[in-house]
Amino acid sequence: MNIETANRLYEYRKKMGLSQEELAARIGVSRQAVSKWERAEASPDTDNLIELSKVYGVTLDEMLRGKPGEDAPEAAAEQPAEEPAEEAPAEETAEPRERVQVGFHGIHVHDKYGTKVDIDRHGIFVNENGEQKVYTDENGHIHRPDDCCHHEGKRSFWHFIPYPLIAAIAYILFGYFDICGGWGWGWIIFLTIPIYYTLVSAIECRNANYFCYPVLAVIIFLILGVFGFWHPGWIIFLTIPVYYGVVGAIKNSRGQK
């Protein structure tokens, strides 16, 4: 890769307000790979070029050759190897600017306090003062640094039980033997899948916020409806904000985050 293109990649990343680590997480490469691209020590392959153009919101031609009439960027070789902290321009030193971008490439919000929220096809990334707080992995699972339930090594035996398969078998049995409404109402058992896994997480982490209470409310409402109590069964939905309000109050009283 030539020096001009390498420096152009560096400038595009800076305009997006992304660190090398954040960019690497989005496109599925290492931070070292991003650093080498921006120092003209290596070239991204075609797939990575396409992903970079999507993240930066520019065409491949613009990213590789620059926009028409655009001056050639300064040599990328002048960039330090380990991306040091940059000094803000004089006019921005006193009051950092807030930035909000909404478009086909996602939603990007950077506030003046150093918090960055990026939502796009690659997932959700929340960064506070350089520290990653929330992100989604390649499977769409949401991770938080203080979330013990998302560390694989801390998962218990109950997380690995194939509950969806158990639910499917139960549904077939309910339908075949015409139990509790058979095929017509037996599908409700599939709603217990998120109930099972979130209950396990809530117990393991001792955090009731992880429990999927709204789904439980739906199950209760449907069961009441089967027996003809659609009204006043709908009142169960009013307990959802009450549940999270009580859980939040308990956590605050214990000083939990």
N, C-alpha and C positions, 0 to 999 in steps of 0.2 A: 504494500500500500504506500502511495506517495505521501509526502509530509503534509501537503495541503489538505488532502482528504482526511488524514488522521486528525489534524487540528480542527477540521470542520466537525468531525464527530464529537470532539471535546467541547466545542462551542455549543453544539445542539444540546448536549447533555446538561451543560451549565444553564442554558436557557430554560430547560425543563425543571431545574432545581433538584436534580437527582444526583446522588452520590454514585460512585462506581459500584458499590455493593448493591444499592437499590436497583440500578439498571441491570446488573448481572442477574439478580433474582427474578426480574421481570421476563427476561428472554432466555433464562435457563442456562447460563454459563457462569464461569468463575469470575471473581473480581479481577484476578490477574489477567484473564483474557481481555477484559475491557481495557485495562491499563496498557496492554501491549498494542491493542488497536489504536489507541489514542497517542501512542508514542511511535507509531509507524514501524513497530517491531514485528507485527503480524497482521494478517488480513482476515476479517470475518468471512465465513463462507456465505453462499447465496441465501440459505435459510435465515442466517443471523442478520444479513443485510436487510432482508424483507421485514424481519421483526423490528429492527432498529428504525426503519422508515415509518413503520406503524406507530411506534412509541413517540417518535419525534414529530409525526404528522406532516411529513414531507415525502416527495417522490424519491425513488432511487436515484434518478438523474440529478436532482437537486442536492441530495446528500453526498453523492460522489463527485459531482462537478461544480456544485454551487449554483445559485440562482443567477440568471442573466444579469450582467452588470455588477455582480458582487465582486469586491476586491478579494484577491487571494489571501487566505489567512496566513498569519505568521507561522514560522516553522514550529512544528509540534515537538521537535527535539528539545526545544527550550523548556518544555514542561518537565517538572521534577518527577522522579520515578514513583513516589508514593503520595501524590496528590495532597499537598499541604493545605492547611486552612488559608483561605484567601481573605485579604483585607477588602472590606466593602469600599466602594467609591465614596468620596468625601460627602456627596450630597445625600447618601443613603445611610451614613454612619449613625446619625442622630436618631432616625426613625425608620426601621425596616419597613418595606412596603408589603402589603397584602396582595395576593394574586389569586384569581379564580379563573379557571379555564373550563368551559363546558363545550363539548363537541362530539363528533363521531368517534373520536379516539378516547373518550372517557371524560371523567370529571377530576380536576386537579385543583386542590385548595391548599395554599400555603399562607399561613397567617404570620403576623409580625412577631409572634412569640416563639417562632421556630417549629410550630407544628405543621406537618404536611400530611394531607390525606389524598391518596390517589386511588381512583376506582376506574378500572378499565377491563378489557377482555382478559387480562392476565390475572385479575383478582383485586383484592383490597389491600392497601398498604397504608398504615398509619405510623408516622415517625414523629417523635417528640424530641427536639433538641439533639438530633443525631442518633437517638435510641429507638430501635424498632419496637413498637408497642403491639401492633396487630398486623397480621398478614395472612394470606391464604396460600396454601401449597398447591402443587400441580393437580391434586385431587379435589380441590375446592374446599378443603377443611380449614376452618378458621383457627389460627394459633395466637396465643398471647404468652409473653414471657413468664407471667405468673400463673399460668394455667397448667396445673399439674396433670390434668386429664389428657393433655395433648402431647405428653412426653411418652413415647412408646414404651420406654423401660419401666414406667410406673403404672402401666395398665394391668389390671387384674385379669384373672381367668374369665370373669364374666363378660369382658369385652370381646372375647374371642369365640363365644358361643354363637353358632349360626342361627340367630333368632329369626331372621327373615325366612329361612328354610322351614323352621318350626311353624311359623305363622302360615306359610303356604300349605303345609301338610294339614294343619288344623282346619284351614278353610275347605280343603278337599273333603275332609271327614265331616265337617258341618254340612256341606252340600249333599254328600252322598247319603248320609243318614238323616238328612232333613232335621238337623239340630238347630234350635233357636232361629227359625226362619230359613234355614238351609242356605242355598246360593244367594237368595235375595238380600239377606241381612248379614250373612257370614263374613262379607268383605270387611266389616267393621274391625275384624281382628287384625287387618293390616295396619290399622291406625295405632296398634299397640307397639309397632316396631320402634318409632321414635320415643315412645313412652319408656320402653325397656332400656335403651341405650342412654337416654338422658337421665333416667333414674339412677343407673349405675354410676354415671359421671358425678351426679349430685352427691351420692353417698360417698364415693371415693374422695372427692375434693371438699366435702362438707360445705357445699355451696348450693343452696336450693334454687339459685338463679339458673343453674344448668338444666333443671327439670323442665320439660316441655309441657307446662300446665295448660296452655291453650288447646293442645290436642286432646288432653284428658277432658277438658270442658266439652269439646265436640263429641267425644265418645259418650259422655254422660247424657248430653242433649239428645243424641240419636237413640240411645237406649230408652230414655223417657218417652221419645216420640213413638217408638214401637208399641208402647203400652198406652198410647193415646194422649200423652201429656206434653204435646208440642208447646202448649200454653198451660201453665206458666213455666215450662221447662227452659225457655229461652233466658230466664233470669240467671241461669248458670254462667252465661257469658259476662255478666256484671261482676262476677267474682275474680275475673282475670286481673284487672288493675288492682283489686284488693290484695290478691296473692302476692304480686310483685311489690306492692307498697309495703306489705308486712315484712317480706323477705328483706327489702332494702332497709327498713327501719331496724331490723334485727342486726344486719351486717354493720350498719352505722354505729349501733350501740356497742358492738364488739370491736369497733375500730378496724374492720376489715375493708379492703379495697373493693 
